Amino acid sequence: MDVFEKREMAGEKAREEEEERLLSEGVTVVDFDMLCSTVARQAQKGQWVKLDLNGDEDNVGYGGNGGVLRMWEGELFCDSLEDRRIAIQSLCCPWYRFGKNMKRAGFGSCFLQGSIYLILTLVALLSMLAFTVTKKHCFLYIGGAFIIFVGLYMGYHRTKMRNKFNIRGDSSLDDCIFHLTCPCCTLSQEARTLEMNNVQDGIWHGRGDTICIGSYSELNKTPLELSPPAIVSTKS
């Protein structure tokens, strides 16, 4: 055996030892956009915390996302026209856009959710129209009550969406206020987030950018399928 072959065998052995060391530390797959949002949050706070992905799934948030917060796609008002197709649907046919969002998020069928939204808004509009014609305050009260109920209903589902997918947000009250003040912009933001991250039937598939930072399969002691294949240690 010549010197070149000995060096090659020594290099392969060193690589195998390095891979075994990394696997002993553990690896897992996490969405790249989730990791970036967490880094941004900690950088804004001026402090860093340990990202713990090896805890119990019952304690890491709805859907087992490791407690890592995602972000809404774009600003609520400034980026409402970023996707013109979604913006036009949210403005001209909001009940269809709402129903489609709920179907993607896994909160019922598009027809059912869209029909509920349409009925509530029609009752509110007809009540306001009846008030302008008859000048009876009872119609004004009914219309105002249904407008508030529409905002509460849509805000409730926005909060459920935030909790399910670990999306960063303020509070349930803010979700309702957003839908009361500008429902079209709010629907557009929700639709952009669901479509750009390929959410189908309540499952967040993400943009496809993943890296390896946490645990490996205990059954066959082999790493999970990764993309890209590079392994990054949790201690780096």
VENGILIN-V966510 format. One record per pair of residues at least 12 apart in sequence whose ideal C-beta (glycine too) atoms are under 10 Angstrom apart, sorted by sequence separation. I is the first residue (numbers start at 1). GAP is how many residues later the second one is. D is the distance in whole Angstrom. If there is no record, write none. Layout:
BEGIN
[[I,GAP,D] [I,GAP,D]]
END
This chain:
BEGIN
[[39,12,9] [53,12,9] [54,12,9] [55,12,8] [98,12,9] [99,12,7] [101,12,8] [102,12,8] [127,12,5] [128,12,7] [130,12,8] [131,12,6] [159,12,8] [160,12,10] [178,12,10] [212,12,8] [38,13,7] [53,13,4] [97,13,10] [99,13,7] [100,13,9] [101,13,10] [126,13,9] [127,13,7] [130,13,8] [131,13,9] [159,13,4] [162,13,7] [212,13,10] [52,14,7] [53,14,8] [86,14,10] [96,14,8] [99,14,4] [100,14,8] [102,14,9] [127,14,8] [128,14,9] [129,14,8] [158,14,8] [159,14,9] [161,14,9] [210,14,10] [212,14,5] [51,15,7] [52,15,7] [53,15,8] [86,15,10] [95,15,10] [96,15,10] [98,15,6] [99,15,3] [102,15,9] [127,15,4] [128,15,4] [159,15,9] [160,15,9] [210,15,9] [211,15,8] [212,15,9] [216,15,10] [35,16,8] [51,16,8] [52,16,10] [98,16,6] [99,16,8] [126,16,9] [127,16,3] [128,16,8] [155,16,10] [156,16,7] [158,16,9] [159,16,5] [210,16,7] [211,16,9] [212,16,8] [34,17,10] [51,17,7] [96,17,10] [97,17,8] [99,17,9] [126,17,8] [127,17,8] [155,17,7] [158,17,4] [159,17,8] [210,17,5] [211,17,7] [212,17,8] [95,18,8] [96,18,6] [98,18,9] [99,18,7] [124,18,8] [125,18,8] [127,18,8] [128,18,9] [155,18,8] [157,18,9] [158,18,8] [209,18,8] [210,18,8] [212,18,7] [213,18,9] [214,18,10] [95,19,4] [98,19,5] [99,19,9] [123,19,8] [124,19,5] [127,19,6] [128,19,8] [155,19,8] [156,19,8] [208,19,7] [209,19,9] [211,19,7] [212,19,5] [213,19,6] [215,19,9] [94,20,9] [95,20,8] [97,20,9] [98,20,9] [123,20,8] [124,20,8] [126,20,9] [127,20,9] [152,20,9] [155,20,4] [156,20,8] [158,20,7] [211,20,9] [212,20,6] [213,20,8] [214,20,6] [30,21,9] [93,21,9] [95,21,9] [96,21,9] [124,21,8] [125,21,9] [154,21,8] [155,21,3] [158,21,7] [211,21,6] [212,21,9] [213,21,6] [95,22,4] [96,22,9] [123,22,9] [124,22,4] [125,22,9] [154,22,8] [155,22,7] [157,22,9] [212,22,10] [30,23,7] [94,23,7] [95,23,4] [98,23,10] [123,23,5] [124,23,5] [152,23,9] [153,23,9] [155,23,7] [156,23,9] [167,23,9] [213,23,9] [29,24,10] [94,24,9] [95,24,9] [122,24,9] [123,24,10] [124,24,9] [151,24,9] [152,24,5] [154,24,9] [155,24,5] [28,25,6] [93,25,10] [95,25,9] [121,25,8] [124,25,8] [151,25,5] [154,25,4] [155,25,8] [28,26,8] [95,26,7] [120,26,6] [121,26,8] [123,26,9] [124,26,6] [150,26,10] [151,26,8] [153,26,8] [154,26,9] [167,26,7] [26,27,9] [41,27,9] [94,27,8] [95,27,9] [119,27,10] [120,27,9] [123,27,9] [151,27,9] [152,27,8] [26,28,7] [38,28,9] [41,28,7] [148,28,9] [151,28,5] [152,28,9] [155,28,10] [158,28,7] [162,28,10] [165,28,8] [38,29,9] [39,29,10] [40,29,10] [120,29,6] [121,29,6] [150,29,7] [151,29,4] [154,29,7] [158,29,9] [161,29,7] [165,29,9] [38,30,5] [41,30,9] [120,30,5] [150,30,8] [151,30,9] [167,30,10] [34,31,7] [35,31,10] [37,31,7] [38,31,7] [40,31,8] [119,31,10] [120,31,10] [155,31,9] [158,31,9] [162,31,10] [34,32,8] [36,32,10] [37,32,6] [38,32,9] [148,32,7] [151,32,8] [154,32,8] [158,32,7] [161,32,8] [165,32,8] [34,33,10] [35,33,7] [37,33,6] [38,33,10] [117,33,7] [120,33,7] [147,33,7] [150,33,8] [154,33,8] [157,33,9] [161,33,8] [31,34,8] [34,34,4] [36,34,10] [37,34,5] [116,34,10] [120,34,9] [165,34,7] [30,35,8] [31,35,10] [33,35,10] [34,35,8] [36,35,9] [151,35,10] [164,35,10] [30,36,6] [34,36,6] [117,36,7] [154,36,9] [31,37,8] [33,37,7] [34,37,9] [116,37,7] [117,37,7] [165,37,9] [167,37,10] [28,38,8] [30,38,7] [33,38,8] [161,38,9] [164,38,7] [165,38,10] [166,38,9] [31,39,8] [165,39,5] [33,40,10] [113,40,10] [117,40,10] [164,40,9] [113,41,10] [161,41,10] [113,44,8] [107,49,10] [108,49,9] [107,50,6] [98,52,10] [102,52,10] [105,52,8] [101,53,10] [105,53,10] [107,53,7] [106,54,10] [107,54,8] [98,55,10] [102,55,6] [105,55,8] [106,55,9] [98,56,7] [101,56,8] [105,56,5] [101,57,9] [104,57,9] [107,57,9] [102,58,9] [106,58,8] [98,59,8] [102,59,9] [105,59,7] [106,59,10] [94,60,9] [101,60,8] [105,60,8] [121,62,9] [117,66,10] [117,70,10] [98,81,10] [98,85,8] [105,85,8] [72,86,10] [97,86,10] [101,86,7] [104,86,9] [97,87,9] [100,87,10] [101,87,10] [104,87,8] [98,88,10] [102,88,9] [105,88,10] [72,89,10] [94,89,6] [98,89,6] [101,89,5] [104,89,10] [105,89,6] [72,90,9] [94,90,6] [97,90,5] [101,90,6] [104,90,4] [97,91,8] [100,91,7] [103,91,10] [104,91,7] [70,92,9] [90,92,10] [91,92,10] [92,92,9] [94,92,10] [95,92,10] [98,92,9] [101,92,9] [102,92,10] [69,93,9] [90,93,8] [91,93,5] [94,93,6] [97,93,9] [98,93,9] [101,93,6] [104,93,10] [106,93,8] [73,94,10] [90,94,4] [91,94,9] [94,94,10] [97,94,6] [100,94,9] [101,94,9] [104,94,9] [105,94,7] [106,94,9] [70,95,6] [72,95,6] [89,95,9] [90,95,8] [100,95,9] [104,95,5] [105,95,10] [106,95,5] [107,95,8] [69,96,10] [70,96,6] [71,96,7] [72,96,7] [88,96,10] [90,96,8] [91,96,9] [103,96,10] [104,96,6] [105,96,9] [106,96,2] [69,97,5] [70,97,5] [71,97,6] [72,97,8] [87,97,7] [90,97,4] [91,97,9] [103,97,9] [104,97,7] [105,97,6] [106,97,7] [62,98,9] [68,98,7] [69,98,7] [70,98,7] [71,98,10] [86,98,10] [87,98,9] [89,98,8] [90,98,5] [101,98,9] [103,98,8] [104,98,8] [105,98,10] [106,98,10] [65,99,9] [67,99,7] [69,99,4] [89,99,8] [90,99,9] [103,99,9] [104,99,10] [105,99,9] [62,100,9] [63,100,9] [65,100,7] [66,100,9] [69,100,9] [87,100,9] [88,100,10] [90,100,9] [102,100,10] [104,100,10] [62,101,5] [63,101,6] [65,101,5] [77,101,10] [86,101,8] [87,101,5] [90,101,7] [61,102,8] [62,102,5] [63,102,7] [64,102,10] [65,102,10] [76,102,6] [80,102,8] [86,102,5] [89,102,8] [61,103,9] [62,103,8] [63,103,7] [85,103,10] [86,103,9] [61,104,9] [62,104,7] [77,104,10] [80,104,7] [81,104,9] [84,104,10] [86,104,9] [87,104,9] [61,105,5] [76,105,10] [77,105,7] [80,105,4] [83,105,7] [86,105,5] [87,105,9] [60,106,9] [76,106,7] [79,106,9] [80,106,9] [82,106,8] [85,106,9] [86,106,6] [78,107,9] [80,107,9] [81,107,8] [82,107,9] [77,108,5] [80,108,5] [83,108,8] [86,108,10] [76,109,6] [77,109,9] [79,109,8] [80,109,7] [83,109,6] [86,109,7] [75,110,9] [76,110,7] [79,110,8] [82,110,7] [85,110,10] [74,111,10] [77,111,10] [76,112,9] [77,112,9] [80,112,9] [83,112,8] [76,113,5] [79,113,8] [83,113,9] [72,114,10] [74,114,8] [75,114,8] [76,114,10] [82,114,10] [73,115,10] [74,115,6] [73,116,7] [72,117,5] [73,117,9] [72,118,8] [73,118,9] [74,118,6] [73,119,4] [74,119,8] [72,120,8] [73,120,4] [72,121,5] [73,121,9] [71,122,8] [73,122,9] [74,122,9] [70,123,8] [73,123,5] [73,124,7] [41,127,7] [70,127,8] [40,128,10] [37,129,9] [37,130,9] [38,130,10] [34,131,10] [37,131,7] [34,132,8] [70,134,8] [70,136,9] [63,139,9] [65,139,8] [63,140,9] [63,141,7] [66,147,10] [66,148,8] [53,160,7] [54,160,6] [53,161,4] [54,161,6] [51,162,8] [52,162,9] [53,162,7] [33,163,9] [51,163,9] [33,164,7] [31,166,9] [34,170,9] [33,171,10] [34,172,8] [31,173,8] [33,173,6] [36,173,9] [31,174,9] [32,174,8] [33,174,6] [35,174,9] [31,175,4] [32,175,7] [33,175,10] [34,175,10] [35,175,9] [30,176,10] [31,176,8] [32,176,9] [33,176,7] [34,176,10] [35,176,7] [31,177,9] [32,177,4] [33,177,10] [31,178,7] [32,178,6] [35,178,8] [31,179,6] [32,179,6] [30,180,7] [31,180,9] [54,180,9] [29,181,5] [30,181,7] [53,181,8] [28,182,10] [29,182,8] [30,182,8] [52,182,10] [28,183,10] [29,183,6] [30,183,6] [51,183,8] [27,184,10] [28,184,7] [29,184,8] [30,184,7] [50,184,9] [27,185,5] [28,185,6] [29,185,8] [26,186,10] [27,186,7] [28,186,3] [29,186,10] [26,187,9] [27,187,6] [28,187,5] [25,188,10] [26,188,6] [27,188,6] [28,188,8] [25,189,9] [26,189,4] [27,189,5] [22,190,9] [25,190,9] [26,190,6] [27,190,10] [25,191,9] [23,192,10] [24,192,9] [23,193,6] [22,194,9] [29,194,9] [28,195,9] [29,195,6] [32,195,10] [27,196,5] [28,196,7] [29,196,8] [32,196,10] [26,197,10] [27,197,7] [29,197,6] [23,198,7] [28,198,9] [29,198,8] [23,199,8] [27,199,8] [23,200,6] [22,201,9] [19,204,9] [27,204,6] [27,205,8] [25,206,10] [27,206,8] [28,206,9] [26,207,9] [27,207,8] [23,208,8] [25,208,6] [26,208,7] [22,209,5] [25,209,6] [22,210,9] [25,210,7] [22,211,6] [25,211,10] [19,212,8] [21,212,8] [22,212,9] [18,213,9] [22,213,10] [22,214,10] [18,215,10]]
END
